[in-house]
């Protein structure tokens, strides 16, 4: 069995890498165990609770919902309240009605989206939600937009427009997703006194079901038939309700608060000066390495005892390294980095092939890759992750190490049947580890970054969204 070690990327995120206890000898056919890389979310203890938390704001909103009755589904209204205090990014949900879905994911996503919209730090606040509704409420994510509206009101102090109600699933990027039971919710919204009902895009036309009774002699047969309803026309005519489709949280806030998002300049995303400097440092180091590997390998071939045919063949392989280098020099910037890594790998592969044809021992190449794998894991674990830029560098290094470990084992498995391919895998693995070491040098360290909270939030949202989408699709047939 391979020995496992934890490659910690930062507080809250790590890779588990299994490295063989012994390196394979390239001259002996062997099957090294496959390497695994698993992203592990590491639980962390919450920060210490302060003695007193200042209340930032409080708000409530009525959210239409669907409840399950003995005869099917019916619209109802739930009361969603939120209390915001100073804190550390916790979200608490208390429900005073039975629910088929967990509101936690929707509430957390709503709080995060609004904090991003207002340029506030989510980790500086705690959010306490209370959901009160009758009977058995179907669905939780469908209240996500309403929760976001309540959070916005609590954080800004602006009152909610009570003549407007909304249904929709809130996504982490602020877009509004589809929900079920829009027809029943529209009826509940109108009954509660709403004049405007906001629905997700494409859901102003819905399918509902009506019961048809057919009499045959003394018997009655009941069947249900789907009926397509233009909710905009139906609600205006029968309910006195205006139905409006909204695609984003900004559009919804416009109806509740008259919100106007600030104009945003559209252009090419810019890297920070620190990121540009780090990328340039890696590119420059790889460029120097690629040039040196190409020149030294060409000189090695010309000085070797290889016959003319073998030398010509290997020089043709070496031309790939030259091509990658030329393309990298033309591309520049971050686009050049993978090309330079491939150039280094191609040059090393040619040198390994030359040693193979000359019947030289190749153990040192395999031992070097295995040693580097362990070294990269140790350096990544020892480095302090501070900030998202460091996190990017460490994830890049960890990903390259994982890919290198897989190539290392593929090389071992392929040795007996295809030595050239085995050496190529070994060369690419070596180049990947070279690049990984360069990325690790860019990690500056600093304060500990807790990736657990963000990862857990999106995982919770994904789980809740999936289960709710499944229930919506099941009802739609």
C-alpha positions in Angstrom: 0.0 0.0 0.0 1.2 3.5 -0.7 1.9 5.8 2.2 -0.4 8.8 2.4 0.3 12.3 3.5 -1.8 15.4 3.9 -0.9 18.3 1.6 -2.5 21.3 3.3 -3.2 24.1 0.9 -4.6 26.4 3.5 -6.8 26.4 6.6 -9.9 24.6 5.4 -8.6 23.1 2.2 -6.1 20.3 1.6 -5.2 17.5 -0.7 -4.5 13.9 0.3 -1.6 12.5 -1.8 -0.5 8.9 -1.7 3.2 8.5 -2.6 4.7 5.0 -3.2 7.0 3.9 -0.4 9.7 2.8 -2.9 10.5 4.2 -6.3 10.4 1.9 -9.3 13.5 1.0 -11.2 12.8 1.8 -14.9 14.7 -1.3 -16.1 12.3 -3.6 -14.2 8.6 -4.0 -15.1 6.5 -3.0 -12.1 3.1 -1.6 -11.3 3.3 1.2 -8.8 0.0 2.0 -7.1 -2.1 4.7 -8.6 -2.0 7.9 -6.8 -5.1 9.6 -5.4 -5.9 13.3 -4.9 -8.9 14.1 -2.8 -10.0 17.6 -1.9 -10.8 17.5 1.8 -12.7 20.2 3.6 -11.2 20.4 7.1 -13.6 21.4 9.9 -12.5 24.4 11.9 -13.8 25.6 15.2 -15.8 28.8 15.1 -14.2 32.0 16.5 -14.8 32.8 20.1 -18.2 34.4 20.8 -18.0 37.9 22.1 -19.9 38.9 25.2 -22.2 41.3 23.4 -23.2 41.6 19.7 -24.4 45.0 18.4 -27.7 44.7 16.4 -27.2 46.1 12.9 -30.8 45.8 11.7 -34.0 43.9 11.6 -36.6 43.3 8.8 -39.5 41.0 7.8 -41.1 40.0 4.6 -44.0 37.9 3.5 -43.0 35.1 1.1 -45.5 33.1 -0.9 -45.1 29.3 -0.6 -46.8 26.1 -1.4 -48.2 23.9 1.3 -49.3 20.3 1.1 -52.9 19.5 1.9 -55.0 16.4 1.8 -56.3 17.2 -1.6 -53.0 18.4 -3.1 -51.1 21.6 -3.2 -52.3 25.1 -2.2 -50.8 28.5 -2.0 -50.0 30.1 1.4 -47.9 32.9 2.8 -44.9 32.5 5.2 -43.4 35.3 7.4 -39.6 35.5 7.1 -37.8 37.7 9.6 -34.1 38.4 9.8 -32.0 39.9 12.6 -28.5 41.0 11.7 -25.8 41.6 14.3 -22.1 42.0 14.4 -20.5 38.6 14.2 -18.3 36.3 12.2 -20.3 35.0 9.3 -22.8 32.6 10.9 -26.3 32.0 9.6 -29.0 30.6 11.8 -32.4 29.5 10.6 -35.4 28.7 12.9 -38.5 27.3 11.2 -41.9 27.3 12.9 -43.5 25.1 10.2 -42.7 21.7 8.8 -40.6 22.0 5.6 -39.6 19.4 3.0 -36.4 21.3 2.2 -33.7 22.9 4.3 -33.8 26.7 4.3 -30.2 26.9 5.5 -28.6 26.9 2.0 -31.0 29.5 0.7 -30.5 31.7 3.7 -26.8 31.6 3.6 -26.7 32.3 -0.2 -29.1 35.2 0.3 -26.9 36.8 3.0 -23.7 36.3 1.0 -25.3 37.8 -2.2 -26.5 40.9 -0.5 -23.2 41.5 1.3 -21.4 41.3 -2.0 -23.9 43.7 -3.5 -23.3 46.2 -0.7 -19.6 45.6 -0.6 -19.8 44.4 3.0 -17.8 41.7 4.6 -20.0 38.7 5.1 -17.7 37.4 7.9 -18.4 40.6 9.9 -22.1 39.8 10.5 -24.3 37.1 11.9 -27.8 36.5 10.4 -30.7 35.1 12.4 -33.7 34.0 10.2 -37.1 32.9 11.5 -39.6 31.4 9.2 -43.2 31.0 10.3 -45.9 29.4 8.1 -48.9 27.0 8.3 -49.0 23.3 7.6 -46.3 21.6 5.6 -44.3 24.0 3.5 -43.0 22.6 0.2 -39.6 23.8 -0.7 -36.9 26.1 0.9 -34.8 27.5 -1.9 -37.9 29.2 -3.4 -37.8 31.7 -0.5 -34.2 32.6 -1.3 -34.9 35.9 -3.1 -37.4 37.0 -0.4 -34.7 36.3 2.2 -32.3 38.4 0.2 -34.8 41.3 0.2 -35.2 41.0 3.9 -31.4 41.0 4.4 -31.0 44.1 2.2 -33.7 45.9 4.3 -32.0 45.0 7.6 -28.5 46.1 6.4 -29.6 49.4 4.8 -32.6 50.3 7.0 -34.8 50.8 3.9 -38.4 49.7 4.4 -39.8 46.8 2.3 -42.6 47.7 -0.2 -45.4 45.6 1.2 -47.4 45.7 -2.1 -44.7 43.6 -3.8 -44.1 39.8 -3.2 -41.5 37.6 -4.8 -40.7 33.9 -5.4 -37.4 32.6 -6.7 -34.3 30.6 -5.9 -31.2 32.8 -5.2 -28.0 31.7 -6.8 -24.5 32.6 -5.4 -24.0 34.9 -8.3 -27.2 36.8 -7.7 -29.2 35.4 -10.5 -32.8 34.1 -9.8 -33.6 30.5 -10.6 -36.8 28.6 -11.3 -39.2 27.4 -8.6 -42.4 25.3 -8.5 -46.0 26.1 -7.6 -45.9 29.6 -9.2 -49.7 29.4 -10.0 -50.6 28.6 -6.4 -48.2 31.2 -5.0 -49.7 33.9 -7.2 -53.1 33.2 -5.7 -51.7 33.4 -2.2 -49.9 36.7 -3.0 -53.1 38.3 -4.3 -55.0 37.1 -1.3 -52.4 38.6 1.0 -52.9 42.0 -0.7 -49.9 42.1 -3.1 -50.2 44.2 -6.2 -47.0 43.1 -7.9 -45.7 39.5 -8.0 -42.1 38.9 -9.1 -41.4 35.5 -10.6 -38.2 33.9 -12.1 -37.6 34.3 -15.9 -39.7 32.1 -18.1 -42.2 31.4 -15.4 -45.0 33.8 -16.3 -46.4 31.0 -18.3 -47.1 27.9 -16.1 -48.7 24.5 -16.3 -51.4 23.7 -13.7 -53.8 20.8 -13.4 -57.6 20.7 -13.4 -59.9 17.8 -12.3 -62.3 16.6 -15.0 -65.3 14.5 -14.0 -66.7 12.1 -16.5 -70.0 10.3 -15.8 -70.7 6.8 -17.1 -74.1 5.7 -15.9 -74.2 5.9 -12.2 -70.4 6.1 -11.9 -68.2 9.1 -11.8 -64.6 9.0 -13.1 -62.1 11.7 -12.0 -59.0 12.5 -14.1 -56.5 15.4 -14.0 -55.5 17.2 -17.2 -52.6 19.7 -17.6 -53.6 23.2 -18.5 -51.2 25.9 -19.7 -51.9 29.2 -18.1 -50.5 32.6 -19.1 -50.1 33.8 -15.5 -49.6 37.5 -16.5 -53.0 37.6 -18.2 -54.8 35.4 -15.7 -53.5 37.2 -12.6 -54.3 40.6 -14.1 -57.8 39.6 -15.0 -58.8 37.4 -12.1 -56.7 38.5 -9.2 -55.8 42.1 -9.9 -52.2 41.2 -9.7 -49.3 42.3 -11.9 -46.9 39.5 -12.7 -43.3 40.5 -13.6 -40.3 38.3 -14.5 -37.0 39.2 -12.9 -33.6 37.6 -13.6 -31.3 39.1 -10.9 -31.5 40.2 -7.3 -30.8 43.8 -8.6 -34.0 43.7 -10.6 -36.0 42.4 -7.7 -34.6 45.1 -5.4 -35.8 47.8 -7.8 -39.4 46.8 -7.2 -39.0 46.6 -3.4 -36.8 49.7 -2.8 -36.4 51.6 -6.1 -32.8 50.3 -6.2 -30.6 51.4 -9.0 -27.3 49.6 -9.4 -24.2 51.7 -9.9 -22.9 51.8 -13.5 -20.1 49.2 -13.9 -17.4 49.6 -16.4 -17.1 46.6 -18.7 -13.6 45.7 -19.7 -10.9 43.1 -19.6 -10.4 41.7 -16.0 -7.3 43.2 -14.5 -4.8 41.3 -12.4 -3.4 43.0 -9.3 0.2 44.3 -9.5 1.2 41.6 -7.1 -0.4 38.9 -9.2 1.3 40.2 -12.4 4.6 40.3 -10.6 4.2 36.7 -9.5 3.2 35.4 -12.9 6.1 37.3 -14.5 8.5 35.7 -12.0 7.3 32.2 -12.8 7.4 32.9 -16.5 10.9 34.3 -16.4 12.2 31.4 -14.4 10.6 28.8 -16.7 11.9 30.7 -19.8 15.4 30.5 -18.5 15.0 26.8 -17.7 13.5 26.0 -21.1 16.3 27.7 -22.9 18.9 26.0 -20.8 17.3 22.6 -21.1 17.1 23.0 -24.9 20.7 24.1 -25.3 22.2 21.5 -22.9 20.2 18.6 -24.5 21.3 19.6 -28.0 24.9 19.7 -26.9 24.4 16.4 -25.1 23.2 14.7 -28.3 26.0 16.1 -30.4 28.6 15.0 -27.9 27.1 11.5 -27.4 28.1 8.2 -28.9 24.8 7.8 -30.7 24.9 6.8 -34.3 23.8 9.3 -37.0 20.3 7.9 -37.4 19.5 7.9 -33.7 20.9 11.4 -33.3 18.9 12.7 -36.2 15.7 11.1 -34.8 16.2 12.6 -31.4 17.0 16.0 -32.8 13.7 15.8 -34.6 12.0 15.2 -31.3 13.9 18.1 -29.8 12.4 20.4 -32.4 9.1 20.1 -30.4 10.9 21.8 -27.5 12.0 24.5 -29.8 8.5 25.0 -31.1 7.0 25.3 -27.7 9.7 27.8 -26.7 9.0 29.9 -29.7 5.3 30.0 -29.1 5.8 30.9 -25.5 8.1 33.8 -26.4 5.5 35.1 -28.8 2.6 34.6 -26.4 4.1 36.2 -23.3 2.4 36.6 -19.9 0.5 33.8 -18.2 -0.3 32.1 -21.6 3.4 31.3 -22.0 3.8 29.3 -18.8 2.2 26.0 -19.9 4.1 26.2 -23.2 7.4 26.7 -21.4 6.7 23.7 -19.1 6.0 21.5 -22.1 9.3 22.8 -23.7 11.2 21.7 -20.6 9.4 18.4 -20.6 10.3 17.8 -24.3 14.0 18.5 -23.8 14.2 16.2 -20.8 12.4 13.4 -22.6 14.9 13.6 -25.4 17.8 13.4 -22.9 16.1 10.4 -21.2 15.7 8.7 -24.6 19.4 9.3 -25.4 20.4 7.6 -22.1 18.0 4.7 -22.9 19.6 4.1 -26.3 23.0 4.4 -24.8 22.0 1.8 -22.1 22.7 4.1 -19.2 20.9 3.6 -15.9 17.7 5.6 -15.5 17.0 5.1 -11.9 18.1 8.6 -11.0 15.3 10.1 -13.2 12.6 8.2 -11.3 14.1 8.8 -8.0 14.3 12.5 -8.7 10.6 12.7 -9.5 9.6 10.7 -6.4 11.8 12.9 -4.3 10.3 16.1 -5.8 6.8 14.8 -5.2 7.5 14.5 -1.5 9.4 17.8 -1.4 6.5 19.7 -3.0 4.0 18.2 -0.6 6.2 19.2 2.4 6.8 22.8 1.1 3.1 23.3 0.4 2.2 22.0 3.9 4.8 24.2 5.6 3.9 27.4 3.7 1.4 29.7 5.4 -1.6 30.5 3.2 -2.6 34.2 3.4 -5.1 35.7 1.1 -6.8 34.4 -2.0 -3.7 35.1 -4.2 -1.7 32.7 -2.1 -4.5 30.2 -2.2 -4.4 30.3 -6.0 -0.7 29.7 -6.1 -0.9 26.8 -3.6 -3.8 25.2 -5.5 -1.9 25.5 -8.7 1.1 23.8 -7.1 -1.0 21.1 -5.6 -2.8 20.4 -8.9 0.5 20.1 -10.7 1.8 17.8 -8.0 -1.2 15.5 -8.3 -0.9 15.4 -12.1 2.7 14.6 -11.8 2.0 11.8 -9.4 -0.4 10.2 -11.8 2.1 10.5 -14.7 4.7 8.9 -12.5 2.6 5.8 -11.9 1.5 5.6 -15.5 5.2 5.7 -16.4 5.8 2.7 -14.1 2.9 0.7 -15.6 3.9 1.5 -19.2 7.6 0.7 -18.9 7.5 -3.0 -19.9 5.3 -2.4 -22.9 6.3 1.1 -24.2 9.6 2.5 -22.7 9.4 5.7 -24.8 5.9 6.6 -23.6 7.0 5.7 -20.0 10.0 8.1 -20.2 7.8 10.8 -21.8 5.4 10.6 -18.8 8.3 10.8 -16.4 9.7 13.9 -18.2 6.4 15.7 -18.1 5.9 14.8 -14.4 9.4 16.3 -13.7 8.5 19.5 -15.6 5.2 19.8 -13.7 7.0 19.6 -10.4 9.5 22.2 -11.6 6.6 24.6 -12.3 4.9 23.7 -9.0 8.0 24.6 -7.0 8.0 28.0 -8.8 4.4 28.7 -7.8 5.1 27.8 -4.2 7.9 30.4 -4.1 5.3 33.1 -4.9 3.4 32.3 -1.6 4.0 35.3 0.7 2.1 34.0 3.7 0.4 36.1 6.3 -2.9 35.8 8.0 -4.6 32.3 7.8 -7.3 32.0 5.2 -10.3 30.0 6.2 -11.7 28.4 3.1 -14.0 26.1 5.1 -16.8 28.6 5.4 -17.0 29.5 1.8 -16.7 25.9 0.6 -19.4 24.7 3.1 -21.7 27.4 2.0 -21.6 26.6 -1.7 -21.7 22.9 -1.0 -24.9 23.5 1.1 -26.4 25.6 -1.7 -25.6 22.9 -4.3 -27.1 20.1 -2.2 -30.3 22.1 -1.5 -30.6 23.3 -5.1 -30.2 19.8 -6.4 -32.9 18.3 -4.2 -35.3 21.1 -4.9 -34.7 21.0 -8.6 -35.4 17.3 -8.5 -38.7 17.9 -6.8 -39.7 20.6 -9.3 -38.8 18.4 -12.3 -40.7 15.5 -10.7 -43.9 17.5 -10.4 -43.4 18.8 -14.0 -43.2 15.2 -15.2 
